[in-house]
Amino acid sequence: MQHTLSLIGDVFWIAALALMAGSARWAWGQIKPGARVPMGWTRAGEPRFRAPKPVALAGLVTVAFAIGAYLKIASLSLTLGVDTVVIVFLVRLTAAPLFAVIQLIQVRRALVTLAEEGQLKS
């Protein structure tokens, strides 16, 4: 059961990471070279800070990959009880799409802000 749940969790993480990387790659092509990408918005809708394209677009993908790898390793630990295996599985099922949704929202808001500023390619 532990191995099966781990594999199902892998499917969710692979799909989420593929979606995240694909959206980042597409956004990369839309943004003008040298543009700093807005990240983190205030309640008023203003960007809190800006980062270079590689950091802004690949940062969350990298963090998600690292967390997913850690959870994968944790899910295969031989010392886990059945209840803990199920909990780790459910955390993996919840976290993967959560990271994907956060990435998509981040990319969309960045592109909208950059479009208003004229920082997107025509």
C-alpha positions in Angstrom: 0.0 0.0 0.0 2.8 2.4 0.9 4.4 2.1 -2.5 1.1 2.4 -4.4 0.2 5.6 -2.5 3.6 7.0 -3.2 3.2 6.4 -6.9 -0.2 8.1 -6.9 1.3 11.0 -5.1 4.0 11.1 -7.8 1.4 11.5 -10.5 -0.1 14.5 -8.8 3.3 16.1 -8.3 4.5 15.5 -11.8 1.2 17.0 -13.2 1.5 20.0 -10.9 5.2 20.6 -11.7 4.5 20.2 -15.4 1.7 22.8 -15.3 3.9 25.2 -13.2 6.9 24.9 -15.5 4.7 25.2 -18.6 3.1 28.4 -17.4 6.5 29.8 -16.4 8.0 29.0 -19.8 5.0 30.5 -21.6 5.2 33.7 -19.5 8.9 33.9 -20.1 8.3 34.3 -23.8 5.7 37.0 -23.2 7.9 39.3 -21.0 10.4 41.7 -22.6 14.0 41.1 -21.8 15.3 42.9 -18.8 11.9 43.5 -17.3 11.6 42.9 -13.6 8.6 40.8 -12.7 6.3 41.9 -9.9 5.8 39.5 -7.1 3.6 39.7 -4.0 0.8 42.2 -4.1 -0.6 44.5 -1.4 -4.3 44.7 -0.7 -4.4 47.7 -3.0 -3.1 45.6 -5.9 0.4 47.2 -6.0 3.4 44.9 -6.3 5.4 44.6 -3.1 8.7 43.9 -4.9 10.1 42.9 -8.3 12.5 40.2 -9.2 14.5 39.2 -12.3 12.6 36.9 -14.6 14.4 33.7 -13.6 13.8 34.2 -9.9 10.2 35.3 -10.4 9.2 32.6 -12.8 11.3 29.6 -11.7 11.5 30.3 -7.9 8.2 28.7 -6.9 8.7 25.8 -9.3 12.0 25.1 -7.6 10.6 25.4 -4.1 7.7 23.1 -5.1 10.1 20.6 -6.6 12.2 20.5 -3.4 9.2 20.1 -1.1 7.8 17.4 -3.4 11.1 15.5 -3.4 11.2 15.7 0.4 7.6 14.4 0.7 8.4 11.6 -1.8 11.4 10.5 0.3 9.3 10.8 3.5 6.5 8.7 1.9 8.8 5.8 1.4 10.3 5.7 4.9 10.1 2.1 6.3 9.5 3.4 9.8 6.1 4.9 9.0 2.9 3.4 10.3 -0.2 3.0 8.1 -1.8 6.1 9.5 1.3 8.2 8.9 1.6 6.8 5.3 -2.0 7.9 4.6 -1.4 11.4 6.2 1.8 12.0 4.1 -0.2 10.8 1.0 -3.0 13.3 1.7 -0.5 16.1 2.3 1.0 15.3 -1.1 -2.4 15.3 -2.8 -3.2 18.6 -1.2 0.1 20.4 -1.6 0.7 19.6 -5.3 -2.4 21.3 -6.8 -2.0 24.1 -4.2 1.4 25.0 -5.5 0.1 24.9 -9.1 -2.8 27.2 -8.3 -0.5 29.7 -6.5 1.9 29.6 -9.5 -0.9 30.3 -12.0 -2.3 33.1 -9.9 1.2 34.6 -9.5 2.0 34.4 -13.2 -1.4 35.8 -14.2 -1.1 38.8 -11.9 2.4 39.5 -13.0 1.4 39.4 -16.7 -1.6 41.7 -16.0 0.7 44.2 -14.2 3.4 44.0 -16.9 0.8 44.5 -19.6 -0.5 47.7 -17.9 3.1 48.9 -17.8 3.8 48.0 -21.5 6.5 45.4 -20.5 5.1 42.6 -22.6 6.2 41.7 -26.1 3.7 42.6 -28.8 
